[in-house]
Amino acid sequence: MNLETAKKLNEAGFPDQLYITKRKLAELGVHVVGEEEYYCPTLSELIKACGKPFMALYRNDDDSGWTAFKMGDKLIDMDLCVGPSPEEAVANLWIALNKK
């Protein structure tokens, strides 16, 4: 996951975990920029966080990346649910579902 998506997740309130050392953070996939830390959840953590609205994850036919789909009656802009990796597509879906 890129740093920009990790920041967006953090700003949107994604439930993260607190770690003690920067070395441990790096081992766990956390981007550390100066004193700021951004947790990068795994694909399974992202899917779990989306909950029941998460329906499917597809590789785009044109190899442009991935799209995460939701179910239910809450409408969101599908352009917000794409990404170059499965993690980023589902992260963008979580962000779209949790916009305040």
C-alpha positions as CSV (number, residue, x, y, z in Angstrom):
1,M,0.0,0.0,0.0
2,N,1.3,3.4,-0.8
3,L,1.8,6.1,1.8
4,E,-0.9,8.4,0.5
5,T,-3.6,5.6,0.9
6,A,-2.2,4.8,4.4
7,K,-2.6,8.5,5.3
8,K,-6.2,8.6,3.9
9,L,-7.1,5.5,6.0
10,N,-5.6,7.2,9.1
11,E,-7.4,10.5,8.5
12,A,-10.7,8.6,7.9
13,G,-10.3,6.9,11.3
14,F,-9.3,3.4,10.3
15,P,-8.9,1.4,13.5
16,D,-5.2,0.8,13.9
17,Q,-2.9,-0.6,16.4
18,L,-0.2,1.1,18.5
19,Y,3.3,-0.2,18.3
20,I,6.3,0.8,20.4
21,T,9.4,1.0,18.2
22,K,9.9,2.3,14.7
23,R,11.8,-1.0,13.9
24,K,8.8,-3.0,14.9
25,L,6.6,-0.6,12.9
26,A,8.6,-1.3,9.8
27,E,8.4,-5.0,10.3
28,L,4.6,-4.8,10.6
29,G,4.2,-2.7,7.4
30,V,3.8,0.7,9.0
31,H,5.1,3.7,7.1
32,V,7.1,5.9,9.3
33,V,7.7,9.5,8.1
34,G,9.6,11.6,10.6
35,E,7.5,11.4,13.8
36,E,4.3,10.4,11.9
37,E,3.3,6.8,11.7
38,Y,0.7,5.3,9.3
39,Y,-0.5,1.8,9.8
40,C,-0.9,-0.3,6.5
41,P,-3.5,-3.0,7.2
42,T,-3.4,-6.3,5.4
43,L,-5.9,-7.2,2.8
44,S,-7.8,-9.5,5.3
45,E,-7.9,-6.7,7.9
46,L,-9.3,-4.3,5.3
47,I,-12.0,-6.8,4.2
48,K,-12.9,-7.5,7.8
49,A,-13.1,-3.7,8.5
50,C,-15.5,-3.2,5.6
51,G,-17.9,-5.7,7.1
52,K,-21.0,-6.9,5.4
53,P,-21.0,-4.2,2.7
54,F,-17.9,-5.8,1.2
55,M,-19.0,-8.1,-1.7
56,A,-16.1,-8.8,-4.0
57,L,-12.7,-7.9,-5.3
58,Y,-12.0,-8.1,-9.1
59,R,-8.9,-7.6,-11.2
60,N,-9.8,-5.1,-13.9
61,D,-10.0,-6.6,-17.4
62,D,-7.6,-4.0,-18.8
63,D,-5.0,-4.7,-16.2
64,S,-5.3,-1.2,-14.8
65,G,-5.6,-2.5,-11.3
66,W,-8.4,-3.7,-9.0
67,T,-11.9,-2.8,-8.0
68,A,-13.6,-3.6,-4.7
69,F,-17.4,-3.9,-4.8
70,K,-20.0,-3.5,-2.1
71,M,-23.5,-4.7,-1.6
72,G,-26.4,-3.0,0.0
73,D,-28.4,0.2,-0.7
74,K,-25.8,2.8,0.3
75,L,-24.6,4.4,-2.9
76,I,-21.0,5.3,-3.4
77,D,-19.0,6.4,-6.5
78,M,-17.4,3.2,-7.8
79,D,-14.4,5.3,-9.1
80,L,-13.4,5.7,-5.5
81,C,-13.1,1.9,-5.0
82,V,-10.3,1.2,-7.4
83,G,-6.5,0.8,-6.8
84,P,-3.3,-0.5,-8.3
85,S,-3.3,-3.4,-5.7
86,P,-6.1,-5.4,-4.0
87,E,-5.2,-3.7,-0.7
88,E,-5.6,-0.2,-2.1
89,A,-8.9,-1.0,-3.8
90,V,-10.4,-2.3,-0.6
91,A,-8.8,0.5,1.4
92,N,-10.5,3.0,-0.9
93,L,-13.8,1.1,-0.5
94,W,-13.5,1.3,3.3
95,I,-12.8,5.1,3.0
96,A,-15.8,5.6,0.7
97,L,-18.0,3.6,3.1
98,N,-16.8,5.6,6.1
99,K,-16.9,9.1,4.8
100,K,-18.3,11.5,7.4
